[in-house]
Amino acid sequence: HLKTYTQNCLGEEYESNWFPELQKMVGKEYLDPEASHLTHRPIPTCLRNHALINEVNAGRGPIHMVTMQAFQDPHMEEVGWENFLGMTIGQAVLWAATDVDPKNENPELTTSEPYVMGSHATGCGGWASGPEDISPPEYFWGYNRMMTIEGLFGAGDAVGGTPHAFSSGSFTEGRLAAKAACKYIDDGKAEGITVSDEQVDRRKEEIFKPLEHYKTYRNEIVAGDVNPHYINPRQGLDRLQKLMDEYCAGSTVNYMTNEKLLNIGL
């Protein structure tokens, strides 16, 4: 690991200043800096992010990750790039595009839009059965990665956990869930379920309806990519992102929301 830290605009290590307040919020069980130091157990990412947000709100941004010192060691530089490419390929590509070299300057850190993320960063995702070989009985109900809904399987962030190697972990999680789903079918769990041709045709019509709609009205664009008959996928994504950001605790509202805002979002 790089053993790097973050600093505010004054060049100060700031995270530890927020630990007493954070410990009152979450309890010593989840934030014990002394125990973390002795056992090399990292402070949870969600709490360090909270400290970052507080520091910026206090007017001491921007925040930088101190990489220059560690990256002078060729081995640490190699480890650093392995970590960056394994955890956030997009960030590494952005640095390359903007000519940012963590060896020569400390890159700026900021928070992103909220998204579901399991693994070491947060505790989230749906309830799922664990693997048979290591799960206690109460956490295993027949098939690895099967949710509490019979026959529904989840993977990765959806079940609250991915390996530390995020990029390779994503397809590994998918493979585990798919193999378990195949075993579920091979064991005859789908027997007795009948699907008529009419149901299949109706479902196909529903799935392909947007494409048929597009073919019918695609030549009626009035300006740029504006069409009175439909919105394109990018426009739909932008609208959904804006809605989630403003009403559901997004980055532009400092990750705060309330019941009324959430109901408007719904």
C-alpha positions as a printed Julia matrix, in Angstrom:
266×3 Matrix{Float64}:
   0.0     0.0     0.0
   1.12    3.54   -0.7
   0.84    4.92    2.84
  -0.28    8.24    1.39
  -2.51   10.74    3.13
  -4.69   13.7     2.19
  -4.09   17.35    2.95
  -6.08   20.57    2.77
  -5.21   23.78    0.93
  -2.91   24.77    3.78
  -0.87   21.59    3.39
  -2.23   20.19    6.66
  -3.26   16.62    7.41
  -6.86   17.26    8.4
  -8.64   13.9     8.75
  -7.57   13.26   12.32
  -9.03   16.62   13.37
 -12.51   15.3    12.56
 -12.12   11.9    14.24
 -13.4    12.93   17.7
 -16.62   14.32   16.23
 -17.04   11.34   13.92
 -16.46    8.91   16.79
 -19.35   10.52   18.68
 -21.54    9.95   15.62
 -20.72    6.3    14.86
 -19.21    4.99   18.1
 -15.78    3.69   19.0
 -16.65    0.29   17.52
 -16.5     1.77   14.03
 -13.92    4.5    14.53
 -11.01    3.86   16.86
  -7.89    5.6    15.47
  -5.64    4.1    18.18
  -6.75    0.54   17.4
  -6.45    1.22   13.68
  -2.88    2.4    14.16
  -1.91   -0.68   16.19
  -3.61   -3.21   13.92
  -3.04   -1.38   10.6
  -6.79   -1.5    10.07
  -7.78    1.41    7.81
 -10.3     4.03    8.82
 -13.55    3.28    6.91
 -13.68    5.13    3.6
 -17.15    6.52    4.25
 -15.87    8.26    7.41
 -12.81    9.65    5.65
 -15.1    10.97    2.92
 -17.22   12.63    5.6
 -14.12   14.33    6.96
 -13.25   15.53    3.44
 -16.71   17.05    2.98
 -16.51   18.78    6.36
 -13.08   20.18    5.58
 -14.23   21.63    2.26
 -17.34   23.1     3.92
 -15.05   24.74    6.47
 -13.38   26.61    3.6
 -10.11   24.68    3.51
 -10.42   23.07    0.09
  -9.25   21.86   -2.31
  -8.1    18.51   -0.96
  -5.07   16.76   -2.39
  -3.73   13.24   -2.08
  -0.04   13.37   -1.2
   1.58   11.05   -3.74
   4.79   12.86   -4.7
   6.82   11.55   -1.77
   5.82    7.9    -2.18
   6.14    7.93   -5.98
   9.83    8.82   -5.83
  10.33    5.13   -5.0
   9.99    3.19   -8.32
   8.43    0.22   -6.54
   5.84    2.4    -4.8
   5.1     4.15   -8.08
   4.39    0.78   -9.69
   2.17   -0.25   -6.77
   0.36    3.07   -6.98
  -0.5     2.71  -10.65
  -1.63   -0.88  -10.1
  -4.0     0.4    -7.41
  -5.31    3.28   -9.53
  -5.88    1.09  -12.59
  -7.48   -1.61  -10.47
  -9.83    0.67   -8.55
 -10.62    3.61  -10.82
  -9.54    3.29  -14.43
 -11.45    6.44  -15.37
  -9.38    8.51  -12.93
  -6.11    7.22  -14.35
  -7.31    8.02  -17.88
  -8.31   11.52  -16.77
  -4.84   12.12  -15.31
  -3.25   10.98  -18.57
  -5.57   13.25  -20.58
  -4.81   16.31  -18.44
  -1.08   15.56  -18.1
  -1.24   14.95  -14.35
   1.58   12.76  -13.05
   1.2    11.81   -9.34
   4.99   11.6    -9.2
   5.35   15.3    -9.95
   2.22   16.79   -8.37
  -0.31   15.8    -5.76
  -3.63   15.15   -7.51
  -6.77   16.86   -6.3
  -9.5    14.78   -4.68
 -13.2    15.43   -4.77
 -16.37   13.51   -4.11
 -18.52   12.03   -6.86
 -22.21   11.56   -7.44
 -23.71    8.95   -5.09
 -23.79    5.39   -6.38
 -24.27    1.94   -4.95
 -20.9     0.59   -3.89
 -20.17   -2.38   -1.72
 -16.77   -3.78   -0.68
 -14.56   -1.79    1.67
 -16.15    1.61    1.1
 -19.64    1.26    2.51
 -22.15   -1.25    3.76
 -24.91   -1.56    1.21
 -26.63   -3.89   -1.2
 -29.38   -6.44   -0.83
 -29.37   -9.54    1.36
 -27.83  -12.49   -0.46
 -26.82  -16.01    0.42
 -23.1   -16.41    0.96
 -20.84  -19.12   -0.43
 -21.48  -22.57    0.96
 -17.92  -23.25    2.13
 -17.5   -20.27    4.48
 -20.98  -18.95    5.33
 -22.62  -19.73    8.69
 -25.97  -21.53    8.31
 -28.04  -18.39    8.81
 -26.27  -16.72    5.87
 -26.59  -19.58    3.41
 -29.9   -20.61    1.87
 -29.02  -23.01   -0.9
 -27.2   -21.04   -3.58
 -24.35  -18.57   -3.57
 -25.45  -14.98   -4.32
 -29.17  -15.81   -4.3
 -31.22  -12.97   -2.86
 -34.08  -13.38   -0.4
 -36.37  -13.68   -3.45
 -36.32  -17.26   -4.67
 -34.49  -17.57   -7.99
 -33.15  -14.0    -8.04
 -29.35  -13.7    -8.03
 -27.21  -10.63   -7.45
 -23.55   -9.8    -7.91
 -20.98   -7.21   -6.91
 -22.3    -3.98   -5.47
 -25.89   -5.24   -5.65
 -25.13   -7.72   -2.87
 -22.9    -5.4    -0.88
 -19.45   -6.72   -1.59
 -16.77   -6.91   -4.24
 -13.12   -7.92   -3.97
 -10.52   -5.23   -3.44
  -9.5    -5.56   -7.1
 -12.56   -3.76   -8.38
 -12.05   -4.17  -12.14
 -11.35   -7.89  -12.08
 -13.71   -8.33   -9.15
 -16.67   -7.11  -11.19
 -16.59   -9.9   -13.74
 -15.59  -12.43  -11.07
 -18.7   -11.59   -9.08
 -20.82  -11.92  -12.22
 -19.33  -15.3   -12.97
 -20.01  -16.55   -9.43
 -23.64  -15.45   -9.59
 -24.14  -16.92  -13.07
 -22.68  -20.29  -12.07
 -24.95  -20.39   -9.02
 -27.97  -19.5   -11.17
 -27.09  -22.3   -13.6
 -26.82  -24.74  -10.7
 -30.24  -23.58   -9.5
 -31.7   -24.45  -12.91
 -29.76  -27.73  -13.19
 -31.17  -28.78   -9.83
 -34.64  -28.63  -11.33
 -35.8   -25.57   -9.43
 -37.41  -24.17  -12.6
 -39.5   -27.27  -13.22
 -43.23  -26.64  -13.34
 -42.83  -23.11  -14.66
 -44.59  -22.86  -18.02
 -44.35  -19.92  -20.4
 -46.67  -19.64  -23.4
 -45.72  -18.34  -26.83
 -48.15  -15.49  -26.27
 -46.25  -14.41  -23.13
 -42.95  -14.53  -25.01
 -44.33  -12.5   -27.93
 -45.85   -9.92  -25.59
 -42.58   -9.55  -23.75
 -40.63   -9.21  -27.0
 -43.01   -6.48  -28.12
 -42.45   -4.58  -24.88
 -38.67   -4.88  -25.1
 -38.38   -3.82  -28.73
 -41.04   -1.1   -28.62
 -38.52    1.75  -28.05
 -36.57    0.64  -31.13
 -39.71    0.48  -33.26
 -40.76    3.88  -31.95
 -37.36    5.28  -32.88
 -37.52    3.91  -36.43
 -40.95    5.48  -36.92
 -40.07    8.99  -35.7
 -36.31    9.27  -36.15
 -36.62   11.7   -39.09
 -38.74   14.22  -37.18
 -35.91   15.95  -35.31
 -36.67   19.67  -35.05
 -33.3    21.0   -33.83
 -30.02   19.33  -32.96
 -31.1    16.09  -31.31
 -34.51   17.34  -30.11
 -37.4    15.15  -31.18
 -41.0    15.82  -29.98
 -41.77   12.1   -29.97
 -39.01   10.72  -27.77
 -35.87   11.41  -25.76
 -32.65    9.62  -26.63
 -30.74    7.5   -24.09
 -28.29   10.28  -23.25
 -31.13   12.74  -22.59
 -32.83   10.18  -20.37
 -29.61    9.59  -18.46
 -29.04   13.33  -17.99
 -32.57   13.86  -16.7
 -32.35   10.96  -14.3
 -28.93   12.09  -13.06
 -30.18   15.64  -12.49
 -33.26   14.39  -10.66
 -31.22   12.08   -8.42
 -28.62   14.76   -7.77
 -31.07   17.49   -6.72
 -33.64   15.43   -4.81
 -31.77   12.36   -3.57
 -28.68   13.7    -1.79
 -26.4    14.37   -4.73
 -23.07   16.14   -4.79
 -24.47   19.56   -5.77
 -26.67   19.62   -2.62
 -23.83   18.37   -0.42
 -25.32   14.88   -0.05
 -28.27   16.13    2.02
 -31.93   15.31    1.53
 -35.2    14.94    3.43
 -38.51   13.14    3.13
 -40.19   15.85    1.06
 -37.34   15.99   -1.46
 -37.3    12.2    -1.79
 -41.05   12.13   -2.4
 -40.69   14.78   -5.13
 -37.99   12.63   -6.68
 -40.28    9.62   -6.68
